[in-house]
Amino acid sequence: MDFIIEAAVKAIKHLYQTDVAPAAISLQETRKEFEGQVTIVTFPFTKFSRKGPEQTGSEIGEYLKNELREVAAFNVVKGFLNISLSDEYWIGQLYNQVLPDDFAVAKPNEQKVMVEYSSPNTNKPLHLGHIRNNLLGFSVAQILAAAGYDVVKANLVNDRGIHICKSMLAWQIFGNGETPESSGLKGDHLVGKYYVLFDKELRKQLVPILERVYEENDLTLFNDNQKEKIQALLINIDKLKAKKYATPENETKLIAELTDKIGAEEDKIKEIAKNITSLMIETQQMLQKWEAGDAEVLDLWKTMNGWVYAGFAETYKQLGVDFDKYYYESNTYLLGKDIIDEGLEKGVFFKKQDGSVWIDLTADGLDEKLVLRGDGTSVYITQDLGTAQLKYNDFHMDKSIYVVGNEQDYHFKVLFLILNKLGKAGADGLFHLSYGMVDLPSGKMKSREGTVVDADDLMSEMDATAKEQTDAMGKVDSFSDEYKQQLYHTIGMGALKYFLLKVDPKKRLLFDPNESVDFQGHTGPFIQYTHARIRSVLSRAEYQVKSTIETTALDTVERDLIVLLTQFPTVITDAANSYSPAIIANYVYELAKTYNKFYHEKSILQAENEVLKQFRLELSASSAKVINKGMALLGIDVPERM
């Protein structure tokens, strides 16, 4: 719409003898209740015109109508000049902009961006929370690439640490040599089975210890330091209980708060008690052996991680996501110590008496943060500082996006602030794409207890639900079995992906599998069905694109459809700037809705004449193309037949 801005600048110069910059002209999409497609806000120009906003708008509107053949009419509502562009203009947009193959293909912008997502642990399979993470990361990467960025998709795998050793030790004690082949389980499921088993066995060892603490006040199993901590916690629990029982019955909120505080103190005791169980002692010993390079432990670690990676690969393939670069925590966990030394030299960090290294972020509204333990061992932030430097050294990207849940908001504030204070290259381009958790009607998921919604199981359930609802419609009976199986998966995955991506990433959401597979709702299958409907129309018409433009008068729904189609490049830009696939998802839904309105109101194959028929076929083909491209940015396939 640059031509309108240029003409508006000339109008103000001509009418009011005032030069204004193009940036001073604010264009908006006209509100649906008014005539027009483009609106100019006229309030800022009243100081030049010395007239009311309505008269100012009318004068500018008359100028534009006289000077621009594209302007068919205008109306003024208060300080808003609503412009109606001609049918000829919109038809030209369809043929010259939308129909060509390079529509919505951005030129490279010479900016490199890394999108890091997935970041799984190798002690368990992927679950529903991972699915939202993977879909968000992959879609954002697709959108950024469509906006002209050179994109690197990265995956930082958490493949070491105490949680990994838990699965390893449980398999070593209880596994009897079980393998994916002997069990018939995917490798990640097999390893996850032993992670859950470890927790169950740990609880068996923990119960008698906690009984001795609470029922007999017996702390002889603990060392002096542990005893001191537990005694302090027990005293605090007694005080909290006394307050709770002294609280009037009607003060339920206060009772609930006190109950939560008691639970938190009991959890601290449980954590101390865990450390004296034989399972946790053996797990710590295994981790120490791993860090010391013990051959037997490393061999088991490589074997079990290999099982997990094979399982992950299957899940990623089913999910339709991929990566350009893998980083592994086992290779990066020692990184960052040189950066700590650098920060000490620069005065960014400081040492405490015990030798631990810290940064004081209180002036920035945060806390003091430990960046290296007194014994010289790393903490998470140490590793992340080193990994950030490694990634920048590898790719020299202008932007680096971390797709991580909102429970890590504070961690990333600290990480980015430290990198900025250290003056690290690329620090200004860091962004945490913080997303909300996914809930189910049954509540939260807990992987240690084995109540997690497994990604593979969920995808299978989506395929089954898609099959049930598709078969019930009775429109696929003539399809081959092979195509039907492919179609069920395409619809099931479209339902899952669209449901998770149509919501703003920052929002927590409740996932309902049945609601997501609804061919009439705000869903992926509705959009997929619209695409299949268009392809059916084009196939029956034996449609071929025409390069010549033949004008025709537009009905409102036809004009609305063209207007929506022309907005697609801007929608991609907006989605890329805000890292939000929801913008694409909701745009494609509006496009599908508008096309269906057009389909029901206007005859295509039985149009009044060939010119109108060809035009409506061009409009249909353009709609199918943009739906296809938009859904691809969400990682969703659209079928030719449904």
Buried (B, 14 or more C-beta within 10 A) or exposed (E): BEEBBEBBBEBBEEBBEEEBEEEEBEBEEBEEEEEBBBBBBBEBBBEBBEBEBBBBBBBBBBBBBEEBEBBBEBBBBEBBBBBBBBBBBBBBBBBEBBBEEEBBEBEEBEBBBBBBBBBBBBBBBBBBBBBBBBBBBBBBBBBBBBBBBBBBBBBBBBBBBEBBBBBBBBBBBEBEEBBBEEEEBBBBBBBBBBBBBBBEBBBEBBEEBBEBBEEEEEBEBBEEEBBEBBEEBBEBBEEBEEBBEEBEEEEEEEBEBBEEBBEEBBEBBBEBBBEBBEBBEBBBBBBEBBEEEBEEBBEBBEEBBEBBBEBBBEBBEBBBBEBEBEBBBBBBBBBBBEBBEBBBEEEBBEEEEEEBBBBEBEEEEBEEBBBBBEEEEBBBBBBBBBBBBBBBEEBEBBBBBBBBBBEBEEBBBBBBBBBEBBEBEBBEBBBBBBBBBBBBEEEEBEBBEBEBBBBBBBBBBBBBBBBEBBEEEEEBEEBEEEBBEBBBBBBBBBBBBBBBBBBBBEEEBEBEBEEBBBBEEBBBBBBBBBBBBBBEBBEEBEBEEEEEBEEBEBEEBBBBBBBBBBBBBEBBBBBBEBBBBBBBBBBBBEBBBBBBBBBEEBEBEEBEEEEBBBBBBBBBBBBBBBBBBBBBBBBBBBBBBB
